[in-house]
Amino acid sequence: MNTLNGQTVLVCGGAGFIGSNFIRLILSRYPKVKVVNFDKLTYSGNLDNLKDIERDSRYTFIKGDIADEKAVLNVFKTYKPHYIANFAAETHVDCSIHVGAKIFIQTNVIGVYYLLEGVRKHKVKKFLQVSTDEVYGSLELSSKVKFTEKTLFDPSTPYSATKADGDLLCNAYFRTWRTPVVITRCSNNFGPYQYPEKLIPFFVMRMMEEKKLPLYGDGKNVRDWIYVLDHCRALELCLLKGTPGEVYNIGASSEKNNKEIASEILSYFGKDRLWLEFVADRPGHDRRYAINSSKIEKELGWKPRHSFQDALHATLEWYVHNRAWLNNIKKKAKHFNSHIKTK
Ligand SMILES: NC(=O)c1ccc[n+]([C@@H]2O[C@H](COP(=O)([O-])OP(=O)(O)OC[C@H]3O[C@@H](n4cnc5c(N)ncnc54)[C@H](O)[C@@H]3O)[C@@H](O)[C@H]2O)c1
């Protein structure tokens, strides 16, 4: 099957950052697809992310929790999805440290279990578990080593530990019941509609408020950045053509440290380095992530299409031109990353 036309895709967590970009992408590419977005609308879920497509007759929104067994079974029975892409997760590392791990276990582990049970009992063609490179732990700054799909799990935070648990369950369901699961592990995303607790939109918001940019530790922690639409195209390929039981790493070979990202944002807003502020480091802060994505490139023919510089510029422009989107979020949540103690 090389098309999603005529298929129903259940997108769990589709009101968040990556899920909403994914829904928009597949609706634009497949005129005859049906999309059911099943989302609990936690603080990071936002129906404003999908305002432009909310009246599309191919799109249905259902408010629900993947960790609610009855609600999950009901969605499977009612919509009989052919494909499932699971984005639903508690995603903020700092919350998993400062607020607590319980909700992370509920959604990222129990929720995945209920979805897998649904897939096992119904005739779903493929279940895509959208995971993260953070399950692999940290790399040395000085090394050239990158994560491959065979790198052993070594998660450092409750967030990454629960994502690793979800991945392990998926793997076990494939081995035990041949449940058609594909796992993807992607590096740090950036782009439109990202909740402003995450680094790039958080820094943009601080600039707009004329506040300094706080950098954890020495600011040299490295992430391998990817534009969200490149990630979403990779996910579309994995959903259609990924081999069940396989894992695909996704990354754009764009390693940058936090200080470099902050400097790019400062220069976009015409500010100098005096607008940087170093703050106490995050506990368990992974030093470096780097992704080897040669498997998805060779097997599925994927390559990132956006350069980091162009995509970052487009992203900053998007936030500046969509202040109303940001302001609506700010009205609901007055504090972002309030555990960070700035002067
Ligand atoms: N953002 C990144 O850089 C990145 C990188 C790699 C992988 N990922 C993975 O991609 C997925 C999406 O990440 P994101 O950045 O879009 O996150 P996000 O926080 O923006 O969105 C998460 C969405 O899931 C929903 N949700 C949370 N708990 C739920 C539940 N119990 N039931 C139903 N819906 C629920 C939220 O309401 C929200 O809409 C996550 O699984 C994350 O682990 C993210």
PDBQT file of the ligand as one rigid body, heavy atoms in Angstrom, charges set to zero:
ROOT
HETATM    1  N1  LIG A 401       9.296  17.618  20.163  1.00  0.00    +0.000 N 
HETATM    2  C1  LIG A 401      10.362  16.896  19.874  1.00  0.00    +0.000 C 
HETATM    3  O1  LIG A 401      11.442  17.448  19.670  1.00  0.00    +0.000 OA
HETATM    4  C2  LIG A 401      10.262  15.391  19.770  1.00  0.00    +0.000 A 
HETATM    5  C3  LIG A 401      11.373  14.687  19.276  1.00  0.00    +0.000 A 
HETATM    6  C4  LIG A 401      11.272  13.294  19.133  1.00  0.00    +0.000 A 
HETATM    7  C5  LIG A 401      10.118  12.647  19.487  1.00  0.00    +0.000 A 
HETATM    8  N2  LIG A 401       9.055  13.352  19.981  1.00  0.00    +0.000 N 
HETATM    9  C6  LIG A 401       7.825  12.606  20.321  1.00  0.00    +0.000 C 
HETATM   10  O2  LIG A 401       6.820  13.092  19.447  1.00  0.00    +0.000 OA
HETATM   11  C7  LIG A 401       5.540  13.026  20.107  1.00  0.00    +0.000 C 
HETATM   12  C8  LIG A 401       4.858  14.376  20.007  1.00  0.00    +0.000 C 
HETATM   13  O3  LIG A 401       5.691  15.365  20.615  1.00  0.00    +0.000 OA
HETATM   14  P1  LIG A 401       5.280  16.900  20.615  1.00  0.00    +0.000 P 
HETATM   15  O4  LIG A 401       6.538  17.671  20.725  1.00  0.00    +0.000 OA
HETATM   16  O5  LIG A 401       4.332  17.161  19.515  1.00  0.00    +0.000 OA
HETATM   17  O6  LIG A 401       4.516  16.981  22.015  1.00  0.00    +0.000 OA
HETATM   18  P2  LIG A 401       3.368  17.967  22.532  1.00  0.00    +0.000 P 
HETATM   19  O7  LIG A 401       3.531  17.999  24.007  1.00  0.00    +0.000 OA
HETATM   20  O8  LIG A 401       3.367  19.236  21.759  1.00  0.00    +0.000 OA
HETATM   21  O9  LIG A 401       2.021  17.196  22.153  1.00  0.00    +0.000 OA
HETATM   22  C9  LIG A 401       1.569  16.064  22.846  1.00  0.00    +0.000 C 
HETATM   23  C10 LIG A 401       0.093  15.894  22.533  1.00  0.00    +0.000 C 
HETATM   24  O10 LIG A 401      -0.344  14.686  23.153  1.00  0.00    +0.000 OA
HETATM   25  C11 LIG A 401      -1.572  14.960  23.821  1.00  0.00    +0.000 C 
HETATM   26  N3  LIG A 401      -1.678  14.010  24.945  1.00  0.00    +0.000 N 
HETATM   27  C12 LIG A 401      -0.912  13.987  26.074  1.00  0.00    +0.000 A 
HETATM   28  N4  LIG A 401      -1.320  12.986  26.880  1.00  0.00    +0.000 NA
HETATM   29  C13 LIG A 401      -2.337  12.364  26.234  1.00  0.00    +0.000 A 
HETATM   30  C14 LIG A 401      -3.161  11.242  26.549  1.00  0.00    +0.000 A 
HETATM   31  N5  LIG A 401      -3.008  10.577  27.698  1.00  0.00    +0.000 N 
HETATM   32  N6  LIG A 401      -4.104  10.853  25.671  1.00  0.00    +0.000 NA
HETATM   33  C15 LIG A 401      -4.278  11.549  24.492  1.00  0.00    +0.000 A 
HETATM   34  N7  LIG A 401      -3.551  12.624  24.160  1.00  0.00    +0.000 NA
HETATM   35  C16 LIG A 401      -2.567  13.019  25.010  1.00  0.00    +0.000 A 
HETATM   36  C17 LIG A 401      -1.479  16.408  24.262  1.00  0.00    +0.000 C 
HETATM   37  O11 LIG A 401      -2.751  16.966  24.535  1.00  0.00    +0.000 OA
HETATM   38  C18 LIG A 401      -0.788  17.028  23.055  1.00  0.00    +0.000 C 
HETATM   39  O12 LIG A 401      -1.732  17.397  22.080  1.00  0.00    +0.000 OA
HETATM   40  C19 LIG A 401       5.833  12.579  21.535  1.00  0.00    +0.000 C 
HETATM   41  O13 LIG A 401       5.548  11.211  21.640  1.00  0.00    +0.000 OA
HETATM   42  C20 LIG A 401       7.319  12.826  21.725  1.00  0.00    +0.000 C 
HETATM   43  O14 LIG A 401       7.879  11.887  22.613  1.00  0.00    +0.000 OA
HETATM   44  C21 LIG A 401       9.112  14.716  20.128  1.00  0.00    +0.000 A 
ENDROOT
TORSDOF 0
